[in-house]
Amino acid sequence: MLKVARRGQVPPFIVMDVMRAAAERAAAGGSVLHLEVGQPSTGAPTGVIEAAKRALDEEILGYTLALGIEPLRQRIGRHYRSAYGVTVPADNVVVTTGSSGAFLLAFLAAFDAGDRVGLASPGYPAYRNILSALGVEPVMLPVGPDSGFQPTVEVLRAACGAGLKLDGLIVASPSNPTGSMLSAADFQALAAWCAAEGVRLVSDEIYHGLTYGMTASTAAAQHGAIVVNSFSKYYSMTGWRLGWMVVPDDLLRAVECLAQNLFISPPSLSQYAALAVFDCADELNANLQRYARNRDILLAELPGAGFDRLAPADGAFYLYADVSRWTNDSESFCRRMLNETGVACTPGIDFDPLEGHRFLRFSFAGSTADMAEAARRLRAWQK
């Protein structure tokens, strides 16, 4: 028998299994409403498509520098000044192959095998799976309604009071799957705690721009912090596989060398196209207004179907629902919901291996008509 490395033995991303089951139902002629997919149902803005067409005609589209093309790095730096009032030198901006590539680079540059990195549970499953594959221990920090589904200094002190030493902390605000956010004061408190304790802060900011009444805080001005963002969510460029990082000086050369060896460079066509996306505010904000309508529909209608225990949906495009009144097996519950109603959603076990069997996630990134129909079907299903 040939050896199979243990690092590849990570759990699957269950939402992809749900998407396959939904596709099989649709192929068999069944009706499917996609509330499982965590991506915009809209394509890239018009300006991005036009920029891509120009690049196909005018650019060679070969390898770029490993850290990305200079005009895009500069444009991202200007974005931080206009959006947050924060100065980010273009030299500290790294363009990546999606935020997934950014997380891999960040974790490899900042942590050694055997290090411990804290993250909220529930949280994005790829955090813990990438860390585990790299030999870094993910430390699950249970969060719930009492902490607004976000880590707090109190949660961290309690964990470290038990003799646990953290080397890193991942924070996502807005978060996936809960849509919860940290207030500016709470975000600053976490950053200060990390600085005092020598803990590397990794801030996942890929849902910035998708907020409903709250303002998202960036860690770009925090000493030693790594910021990860993406063109996939607010910017509606999911399949273009492009993201970025703001990297502190002490990690910049390591990230560059890793990027050279792992990726050579981010996709060149996507980079030239993304130069235009910051000038597409009208289209992007129209998408946000649609998400807000979808959110309002589900918040108004789902309680009537019994889904009345929801995490605070301050941002992103998700609702995280406690379904323990019906089941202790969210995976089978989601399969039954799909089979009996055609509504696809994601079991919470994807995001929380400890308590996720009691939860599921609805995505409201689809059309408003689909959200209204999904709510109608679910209300009828639970009668």
Sine and cosine of phi, psi and omega as CSV:
sin_phi,cos_phi,sin_psi,cos_psi,sin_omega,cos_omega
0.00,0.00,0.73,-0.68,0.08,-1.00
-0.99,0.16,0.49,-0.87,-0.04,-1.00
-0.94,0.35,0.63,-0.78,0.16,-0.99
-0.88,-0.48,0.84,-0.55,-0.11,-0.99
-0.91,0.41,0.65,-0.76,0.02,-1.00
-0.93,0.37,-0.45,0.89,-0.08,-1.00
-0.90,0.44,-0.38,0.93,0.02,-1.00
-1.00,0.07,-0.05,1.00,-0.05,-1.00
-1.00,-0.01,0.92,0.39,0.03,-1.00
-0.96,-0.29,0.39,-0.92,0.02,-1.00
-0.89,0.46,0.43,-0.90,0.07,-1.00
-0.95,0.32,0.32,-0.95,0.14,-0.99
-1.00,0.05,0.99,-0.16,-0.24,-0.97
-0.88,0.47,-0.51,0.86,-0.01,-1.00
-0.85,0.52,-0.50,0.87,0.03,-1.00
-0.93,0.37,-0.56,0.83,0.09,-1.00
-0.92,0.40,-0.63,0.78,0.03,-1.00
-0.89,0.45,-0.68,0.73,0.02,-1.00
-0.87,0.49,-0.62,0.78,0.03,-1.00
-0.91,0.41,-0.70,0.72,0.02,-1.00
-0.89,0.46,-0.63,0.78,0.03,-1.00
-0.91,0.41,-0.64,0.77,0.02,-1.00
-0.91,0.42,-0.63,0.78,0.04,-1.00
-0.90,0.43,-0.64,0.77,0.04,-1.00
-0.90,0.43,-0.69,0.73,0.00,-1.00
-0.90,0.43,-0.64,0.77,-0.01,-1.00
-0.90,0.43,-0.46,0.89,0.02,-1.00
-1.00,0.07,0.07,1.00,0.05,-1.00
0.99,-0.11,0.08,1.00,0.01,-1.00
-0.99,0.14,0.47,-0.88,0.04,-1.00
-0.99,0.17,0.70,-0.72,0.00,-1.00
-0.73,-0.69,0.74,-0.67,0.15,-0.99
-0.93,-0.36,0.87,-0.50,-0.16,-0.99
-1.00,0.00,0.99,-0.11,0.13,-0.99
-0.93,-0.37,0.28,0.96,0.02,-1.00
-0.98,-0.18,-0.35,0.93,-0.20,-0.98
-1.00,0.06,0.83,-0.56,0.00,-1.00
-1.00,-0.02,0.81,0.58,0.05,-1.00
-0.56,-0.83,0.44,-0.90,0.05,-1.00
-0.87,0.50,0.58,-0.81,0.09,-1.00
-1.00,0.04,0.00,1.00,0.05,-1.00
-0.99,-0.15,0.44,-0.90,0.08,-1.00
-0.99,0.11,-0.05,-1.00,0.03,-1.00
-0.89,0.45,0.49,-0.87,0.02,-1.00
-0.86,0.51,0.37,-0.93,-0.05,-1.00
-0.83,0.56,-0.68,0.73,-0.02,-1.00
-0.87,0.49,-0.55,0.83,0.04,-1.00
-0.93,0.37,-0.70,0.72,0.02,-1.00
-0.88,0.48,-0.68,0.73,0.01,-1.00
-0.90,0.43,-0.65,0.76,0.03,-1.00
-0.91,0.42,-0.60,0.80,0.04,-1.00
-0.91,0.42,-0.65,0.76,0.03,-1.00
-0.89,0.45,-0.66,0.75,0.04,-1.00
-0.89,0.45,-0.66,0.75,-0.02,-1.00
-0.90,0.43,-0.61,0.79,0.04,-1.00
-0.88,0.47,-0.56,0.83,-0.02,-1.00
-0.99,0.11,-0.53,0.85,-0.23,-0.97
-0.93,-0.37,-0.35,0.94,-0.09,-1.00
-0.96,-0.29,0.44,-0.90,0.04,-1.00
-0.96,0.29,-0.55,0.83,0.01,-1.00
0.88,0.48,0.71,0.70,0.14,-0.99
-1.00,-0.09,-0.35,-0.94,0.10,-0.99
-0.87,0.49,0.56,-0.83,0.18,-0.98
-0.94,-0.34,-0.01,-1.00,0.14,-0.99
-0.86,0.51,0.50,-0.86,-0.06,-1.00
-0.86,0.51,-0.52,0.86,-0.03,-1.00
-1.00,0.04,-0.02,1.00,0.02,-1.00
0.96,-0.29,0.24,-0.97,0.00,-1.00
-0.95,0.31,0.61,-0.79,-0.09,-1.00
-0.87,0.49,-0.68,0.74,0.00,-1.00
-0.86,0.51,-0.60,0.80,0.00,-1.00
-0.95,0.31,-0.64,0.77,0.05,-1.00
-0.88,0.48,-0.65,0.76,0.04,-1.00
-0.92,0.40,-0.64,0.77,-0.02,-1.00
-0.92,0.39,-0.60,0.80,0.06,-1.00
-0.91,0.41,-0.64,0.77,0.07,-1.00
-0.86,0.51,-0.68,0.74,0.05,-1.00
-0.90,0.43,-0.55,0.84,0.05,-1.00
-0.86,0.51,-0.65,0.76,0.00,-1.00
-0.92,0.39,-0.56,0.83,0.06,-1.00
-0.92,0.39,-0.69,0.72,-0.08,-1.00
-0.97,0.22,-0.59,0.81,-0.09,-1.00
-1.00,0.06,-0.54,0.84,-0.13,-0.99
-0.81,-0.58,-0.19,0.98,-0.09,-1.00
0.95,0.33,0.46,0.89,-0.06,-1.00
-0.91,-0.42,0.68,-0.73,0.05,-1.00
-1.00,0.01,0.88,-0.48,0.05,-1.00
-0.83,-0.56,0.94,-0.33,0.04,-1.00
-0.88,0.48,0.60,-0.80,0.03,-1.00
-0.85,0.52,-0.48,0.88,0.01,-1.00
-0.89,0.46,-0.39,0.92,-0.02,-1.00
-0.99,-0.12,0.06,1.00,0.04,-1.00
-0.99,-0.11,0.77,-0.64,0.03,-1.00
-0.85,-0.53,0.87,-0.50,0.06,-1.00
-0.99,0.10,0.68,-0.73,-0.15,-0.99
-0.76,-0.65,0.23,-0.97,0.08,-1.00
-0.99,0.16,1.00,0.10,-0.09,-1.00
0.94,0.34,0.19,-0.98,0.11,-0.99
-0.93,0.38,-0.41,0.91,0.05,-1.00
-0.87,0.49,-0.70,0.71,0.08,-1.00
-0.90,0.45,-0.57,0.82,0.02,-1.00
-0.91,0.41,-0.68,0.73,0.01,-1.00
-0.89,0.45,-0.66,0.75,0.02,-1.00
-0.88,0.47,-0.72,0.69,0.02,-1.00
-0.89,0.45,-0.68,0.74,-0.02,-1.00
-0.89,0.45,-0.73,0.68,-0.06,-1.00
-0.93,0.37,-0.62,0.78,0.02,-1.00
-0.92,0.38,-0.63,0.78,-0.05,-1.00
-0.97,0.25,-0.55,0.84,-0.17,-0.99
-0.99,-0.13,-0.40,0.92,-0.16,-0.99
-0.77,-0.64,0.58,-0.82,0.09,-1.00
-0.98,-0.17,0.34,-0.94,0.11,-0.99
-0.83,0.55,0.72,-0.70,-0.04,-1.00
0.99,-0.11,-0.27,0.96,0.08,-1.00
-0.92,0.38,0.29,-0.96,0.00,-1.00
-0.86,-0.51,0.74,-0.67,-0.02,-1.00
-0.80,-0.59,0.82,-0.57,0.01,-1.00
-0.99,0.10,0.58,-0.82,0.07,-1.00
-0.44,-0.90,0.51,-0.86,-0.03,-1.00
-0.93,0.37,0.58,-0.81,0.11,-0.99
-0.79,-0.61,0.94,-0.34,0.32,0.95
-0.98,0.18,0.46,-0.89,0.03,-1.00
-0.28,-0.96,0.07,-1.00,-0.03,-1.00
-0.88,0.47,0.84,-0.54,-0.14,-0.99
-0.91,0.42,-0.47,0.88,-0.05,-1.00
-0.91,0.42,-0.43,0.90,0.08,-1.00
-0.81,0.59,-0.86,0.51,-0.11,-0.99
-0.94,0.35,-0.53,0.85,-0.03,-1.00
-0.95,0.30,-0.64,0.77,0.07,-1.00
-0.92,0.39,-0.71,0.70,0.03,-1.00
-0.84,0.54,-0.72,0.69,-0.03,-1.00
-0.89,0.46,-0.66,0.75,0.01,-1.00
-0.89,0.46,-0.47,0.88,-0.01,-1.00
-1.00,0.00,0.03,1.00,-0.01,-1.00
0.99,0.15,0.22,0.97,0.06,-1.00
-0.99,-0.11,0.67,-0.74,-0.07,-1.00
-1.00,0.07,0.89,-0.45,0.12,-0.99
-0.98,0.20,0.80,-0.60,0.01,-1.00
-0.97,-0.24,0.95,-0.33,-0.06,-1.00
-0.97,0.23,0.80,-0.60,0.03,-1.00
-0.96,-0.29,0.98,-0.18,-0.05,-1.00
-0.87,0.48,0.81,-0.58,0.05,-1.00
-0.76,-0.65,0.45,-0.89,-0.02,-1.00
-0.38,-0.93,-0.40,-0.92,-0.06,-1.00
-0.84,0.54,-0.56,0.83,-0.06,-1.00
-0.89,0.45,-0.51,0.86,0.01,-1.00
-0.93,-0.36,0.28,0.96,-0.03,-1.00
0.91,0.42,0.46,0.89,-0.02,-1.00
0.85,0.53,0.51,0.86,0.06,-1.00
-0.73,-0.68,0.49,-0.87,0.11,-0.99
-0.92,0.38,0.53,-0.85,0.04,-1.00
-0.76,-0.65,0.23,-0.97,0.06,-1.00
-0.86,0.50,-0.61,0.79,0.02,-1.00
-0.89,0.45,-0.68,0.74,0.04,-1.00
-0.88,0.48,-0.67,0.74,-0.01,-1.00
-0.93,0.37,-0.66,0.75,0.03,-1.00
-0.89,0.45,-0.62,0.78,0.02,-1.00
-0.91,0.42,-0.67,0.75,0.00,-1.00
-0.91,0.41,-0.70,0.72,-0.03,-1.00
-0.97,0.25,-0.40,0.92,0.06,-1.00
-0.91,0.40,-0.33,0.94,0.03,-1.00
-1.00,0.05,0.24,0.97,0.04,-1.00
1.00,-0.03,0.14,0.99,-0.02,-1.00
-0.99,0.11,0.72,-0.69,0.08,-1.00
-0.94,-0.35,0.86,-0.52,0.03,-1.00
-0.99,-0.13,0.62,-0.78,0.12,-0.99
-0.98,-0.18,-0.36,0.93,-0.02,-1.00
-0.46,-0.89,0.30,-0.95,0.07,-1.00
-0.63,-0.77,0.78,-0.62,0.10,-1.00
-0.98,-0.20,0.79,-0.61,0.04,-1.00
-0.84,-0.55,0.69,-0.72,0.05,-1.00
-0.78,-0.62,0.89,-0.46,-0.02,-1.00
-0.55,-0.83,0.96,-0.29,0.00,1.00
-0.91,0.42,0.40,-0.91,-0.08,-1.00
-0.96,-0.30,0.35,-0.94,0.20,-0.98
-0.90,-0.44,0.87,-0.49,0.40,0.92
-0.96,-0.27,-0.02,1.00,-0.24,-0.97
-1.00,0.04,-0.37,0.93,-0.11,-0.99
0.96,0.28,0.11,0.99,-0.04,-1.00
-0.97,0.23,0.37,-0.93,-0.02,-1.00
-0.71,-0.70,0.42,-0.91,0.13,-0.99
-1.00,-0.03,0.65,-0.76,0.16,-0.99
-0.93,0.38,0.30,-0.95,0.01,-1.00
-0.85,0.52,-0.64,0.77,-0.01,-1.00
-0.92,0.40,-0.68,0.73,-0.01,-1.00
-0.93,0.37,-0.61,0.80,0.04,-1.00
-0.89,0.45,-0.70,0.71,0.01,-1.00
-0.90,0.43,-0.61,0.79,0.02,-1.00
-0.90,0.44,-0.66,0.75,0.04,-1.00
-0.90,0.44,-0.68,0.73,0.01,-1.00
-0.89,0.46,-0.66,0.75,0.01,-1.00
-0.91,0.42,-0.65,0.76,0.03,-1.00
-0.89,0.46,-0.70,0.72,0.02,-1.00
-0.87,0.50,-0.69,0.72,0.00,-1.00
-0.89,0.46,-0.68,0.74,-0.03,-1.00
-0.93,0.37,-0.54,0.84,-0.09,-1.00
-0.99,-0.12,0.02,1.00,-0.02,-1.00
0.94,0.35,0.58,0.81,-0.03,-1.00
-0.96,-0.27,0.79,-0.61,0.00,-1.00
-0.96,0.27,0.85,-0.52,0.01,-1.00
-1.00,0.00,0.79,-0.62,0.12,-0.99
-0.90,-0.43,0.90,-0.44,-0.06,-1.00
-0.96,-0.27,0.92,-0.40,0.06,-1.00
-1.00,0.07,0.94,-0.35,-0.09,-1.00
-0.88,-0.47,0.49,0.87,-0.12,-0.99
-0.95,0.30,-0.28,0.96,0.04,-1.00
-0.98,-0.19,0.20,0.98,0.11,-0.99
-0.87,0.49,0.61,-0.79,-0.11,-0.99
0.99,-0.14,-0.37,0.93,0.00,-1.00
-0.95,-0.32,0.98,0.19,-0.02,-1.00
-0.71,-0.70,0.40,-0.92,-0.11,-0.99
-0.75,-0.66,0.99,0.17,0.06,-1.00
0.99,-0.13,-0.22,0.98,0.07,-1.00
-0.92,-0.40,0.37,-0.93,0.03,-1.00
-0.96,-0.28,0.77,-0.64,0.00,-1.00
-0.99,0.16,0.64,-0.77,0.03,-1.00
-0.98,-0.18,0.60,-0.80,0.06,-1.00
-0.96,-0.27,0.50,-0.86,0.09,-1.00
-1.00,-0.08,0.19,0.98,-0.10,-1.00
-0.89,0.46,-0.41,0.91,0.00,-1.00
-1.00,-0.09,-0.01,1.00,-0.05,-1.00
-1.00,0.09,0.77,-0.64,-0.05,-1.00
-0.87,0.49,0.80,-0.61,0.09,-1.00
0.99,0.16,-0.07,1.00,-0.04,-1.00
-0.98,0.19,0.47,-0.88,0.13,-0.99
-0.94,-0.33,0.76,-0.65,0.05,-1.00
-0.94,-0.35,0.73,-0.69,0.08,-1.00
-0.88,-0.47,0.75,-0.66,0.08,-1.00
-0.66,-0.75,0.05,-1.00,-0.16,-0.99
-0.47,-0.88,0.45,-0.89,0.15,-0.99
-1.00,0.01,0.11,0.99,-0.16,-0.99
-0.99,0.12,-0.62,0.79,-0.23,-0.97
-1.00,-0.06,-0.99,0.15,0.01,-1.00
-0.86,0.51,-0.62,0.79,-0.09,-1.00
-0.99,0.10,-0.10,0.99,0.16,-0.99
0.88,0.48,0.64,0.77,-0.01,-1.00
-0.85,-0.53,0.69,0.73,-0.14,-0.99
-0.81,0.59,-0.80,0.60,-0.09,-1.00
-0.96,0.26,-0.07,1.00,0.01,-1.00
-0.98,0.17,-0.21,0.98,0.08,-1.00
0.78,0.63,0.91,0.42,-0.03,-1.00
-0.63,-0.77,0.73,-0.68,0.08,-1.00
-0.61,-0.79,-0.16,-0.99,0.07,-1.00
-0.43,-0.90,0.28,-0.96,0.08,-1.00
-0.76,-0.65,0.47,-0.88,0.30,-0.95
-0.95,-0.30,0.89,-0.47,-0.18,-0.98
-0.91,-0.42,0.76,-0.65,0.05,-1.00
-0.93,0.38,0.36,-0.93,-0.10,-1.00
-0.83,0.56,-0.61,0.79,-0.11,-0.99
-0.95,0.33,-0.24,0.97,0.00,-1.00
-0.93,-0.36,-0.09,1.00,-0.21,-0.98
-0.90,0.44,-0.72,0.70,-0.03,-1.00
-0.92,0.38,-0.62,0.78,0.04,-1.00
-0.88,0.47,-0.70,0.72,0.02,-1.00
-0.89,0.46,-0.66,0.76,0.00,-1.00
-0.89,0.46,-0.72,0.69,-0.01,-1.00
-0.91,0.42,-0.65,0.76,0.05,-1.00
-0.89,0.46,-0.70,0.72,-0.01,-1.00
-0.89,0.46,-0.65,0.76,0.03,-1.00
-0.85,0.52,-0.68,0.73,-0.10,-1.00
-0.99,0.14,-0.56,0.83,-0.07,-1.00
-1.00,0.05,-0.59,0.80,-0.15,-0.99
-0.81,-0.59,-0.26,0.97,-0.17,-0.99
0.91,0.42,-0.88,0.48,0.05,-1.00
-0.29,-0.96,0.33,-0.94,0.12,-0.99
-0.94,0.33,0.26,-0.97,-0.01,-1.00
-0.85,0.52,0.82,-0.58,-0.11,-0.99
-0.94,0.35,-0.69,0.73,0.00,-1.00
-0.86,0.51,-0.69,0.72,0.00,-1.00
-0.88,0.47,-0.60,0.80,0.00,-1.00
-0.91,0.41,-0.72,0.69,0.01,-1.00
-0.90,0.43,-0.60,0.80,0.03,-1.00
-0.92,0.39,-0.64,0.77,-0.06,-1.00
-0.92,0.40,-0.34,0.94,0.06,-1.00
-0.82,0.57,-0.50,0.87,-0.07,-1.00
-1.00,0.06,-0.25,0.97,-0.21,-0.98
-0.94,0.35,-0.46,0.89,-0.01,-1.00
-0.94,0.33,-0.20,0.98,0.04,-1.00
-0.98,-0.22,0.26,0.96,-0.05,-1.00
-0.93,-0.37,0.58,0.81,-0.12,-0.99
-0.87,0.50,-0.60,0.80,-0.06,-1.00
-0.88,0.47,-0.74,0.67,0.01,-1.00
-0.91,0.42,-0.68,0.74,-0.05,-1.00
-0.92,0.40,-0.64,0.77,0.02,-1.00
-0.95,0.31,-0.46,0.89,0.12,-0.99
-0.91,0.42,-0.63,0.78,0.10,-1.00
-0.87,0.50,-0.71,0.71,-0.01,-1.00
-0.87,0.49,-0.65,0.76,0.02,-1.00
-0.89,0.45,-0.59,0.81,0.05,-1.00
-0.92,0.39,-0.68,0.73,0.06,-1.00
-0.86,0.51,-0.64,0.77,0.00,-1.00
-0.89,0.45,-0.65,0.76,0.06,-1.00
-0.90,0.44,-0.70,0.72,0.01,-1.00
-0.87,0.49,-0.69,0.73,0.02,-1.00
-0.87,0.50,-0.71,0.71,-0.01,-1.00
-0.87,0.48,-0.66,0.75,0.01,-1.00
-0.87,0.49,-0.77,0.64,-0.06,-1.00
-0.93,0.38,-0.64,0.77,0.02,-1.00
-0.90,0.44,-0.53,0.85,0.01,-1.00
-0.98,0.18,-0.58,0.81,-0.17,-0.99
-0.99,-0.16,-0.55,0.83,-0.07,-1.00
-0.88,0.47,-0.61,0.79,0.05,-1.00
-0.84,0.54,-0.53,0.85,0.05,-1.00
-0.93,0.37,-0.30,0.95,0.09,-1.00
-0.99,-0.14,0.12,0.99,0.03,-1.00
1.00,-0.09,-0.11,0.99,0.03,-1.00
-1.00,0.02,0.97,0.26,-0.13,-0.99
-0.92,-0.39,0.04,1.00,0.06,-1.00
-0.93,-0.36,1.00,-0.03,-0.15,-0.99
-0.88,-0.48,0.59,-0.81,0.13,-0.99
-0.93,0.36,0.40,-0.92,0.01,-1.00
-0.90,0.43,0.86,-0.50,-0.05,-1.00
-1.00,-0.07,0.93,0.37,-0.07,-1.00
-0.97,0.23,-0.43,0.90,-0.06,-1.00
-0.38,-0.92,-0.15,-0.99,-0.09,-1.00
0.87,0.49,-0.45,-0.89,0.06,-1.00
-0.65,-0.76,0.80,0.60,-0.03,-1.00
-0.72,-0.69,0.50,-0.87,0.25,-0.97
-0.85,-0.53,0.74,-0.67,-0.02,-1.00
-0.93,-0.37,0.90,-0.44,-0.19,-0.98
-0.92,-0.40,0.70,-0.71,0.12,-0.99
-0.99,0.13,0.89,-0.46,-0.04,-1.00
-0.90,-0.43,0.40,0.92,-0.07,-1.00
-0.91,0.40,-0.29,0.96,0.06,-1.00
-0.92,0.39,-0.37,0.93,-0.04,-1.00
-0.95,-0.33,-0.51,0.86,-0.18,-0.98
-0.43,-0.90,0.38,-0.93,0.19,-0.98
-0.90,-0.43,0.27,0.96,-0.05,-1.00
-0.63,-0.77,1.00,0.08,-0.09,-1.00
-0.90,0.43,-0.47,0.88,-0.02,-1.00
-0.92,0.40,-0.75,0.67,0.01,-1.00
-0.93,0.36,-0.54,0.84,0.04,-1.00
-0.89,0.46,-0.68,0.74,0.01,-1.00
-0.92,0.39,-0.60,0.80,0.06,-1.00
-0.90,0.45,-0.68,0.73,0.00,-1.00
-0.92,0.40,-0.65,0.76,0.04,-1.00
-0.87,0.50,-0.70,0.71,0.01,-1.00
-0.89,0.46,-0.72,0.70,-0.05,-1.00
-0.91,0.41,-0.58,0.82,-0.13,-0.99
-0.99,-0.13,-0.34,0.94,-0.03,-1.00
-0.81,-0.59,-0.33,0.94,-0.10,-1.00
0.99,0.16,0.09,1.00,0.04,-1.00
-1.00,-0.04,0.88,-0.47,0.01,-1.00
-0.99,-0.12,0.76,-0.64,0.11,-0.99
-0.59,-0.81,0.08,-1.00,-0.16,-0.99
-0.95,-0.32,0.77,-0.64,0.03,-1.00
-0.92,0.38,0.59,-0.81,-0.04,-1.00
-0.90,0.43,-0.33,0.95,-0.01,-1.00
-0.88,0.47,-0.36,0.93,0.07,-1.00
-0.90,0.43,-0.54,0.84,-0.14,-0.99
-0.96,-0.26,-0.27,0.96,-0.08,-1.00
-0.49,-0.87,0.99,-0.17,-0.05,-1.00
-0.93,0.36,-0.22,0.98,-0.03,-1.00
-1.00,-0.07,-0.76,0.65,-0.09,-1.00
-0.89,-0.45,-0.01,1.00,-0.10,-1.00
-0.92,0.39,-0.23,0.97,0.05,-1.00
-0.91,0.41,-0.19,0.98,0.00,-1.00
-0.97,-0.24,0.05,1.00,-0.15,-0.99
-0.74,-0.67,0.32,-0.95,0.20,-0.98
-0.60,-0.80,0.30,-0.95,-0.02,-1.00
-0.88,-0.47,0.78,-0.62,0.17,-0.99
-0.99,-0.17,0.72,-0.69,0.17,-0.99
-0.98,-0.19,0.74,-0.67,0.05,-1.00
-0.93,-0.36,0.59,0.81,0.03,-1.00
-0.99,0.12,-0.10,1.00,-0.04,-1.00
-0.99,0.13,-0.34,-0.94,-0.04,-1.00
-0.98,0.22,0.42,-0.91,0.03,-1.00
-0.90,0.44,-0.60,0.80,0.04,-1.00
-0.88,0.47,-0.64,0.77,0.02,-1.00
-0.92,0.40,-0.60,0.80,0.01,-1.00
-0.91,0.42,-0.68,0.73,0.00,-1.00
-0.90,0.43,-0.66,0.75,0.00,-1.00
-0.93,0.36,-0.63,0.77,0.03,-1.00
-0.88,0.47,-0.69,0.72,0.02,-1.00
-0.88,0.47,-0.65,0.76,0.00,-1.00
-0.89,0.46,-0.72,0.70,-0.02,-1.00
-0.90,0.44,-0.65,0.76,-0.04,-1.00
-0.93,0.36,-0.60,0.80,0.06,-1.00
-0.90,0.44,-0.67,0.74,0.01,-1.00
-0.92,0.38,-0.58,0.81,-0.04,-1.00
-0.91,0.42,-0.59,0.81,-0.09,-1.00
-1.00,-0.01,0.00,1.00,0.02,-1.00
-0.98,0.21,0.00,0.00,0.00,0.00
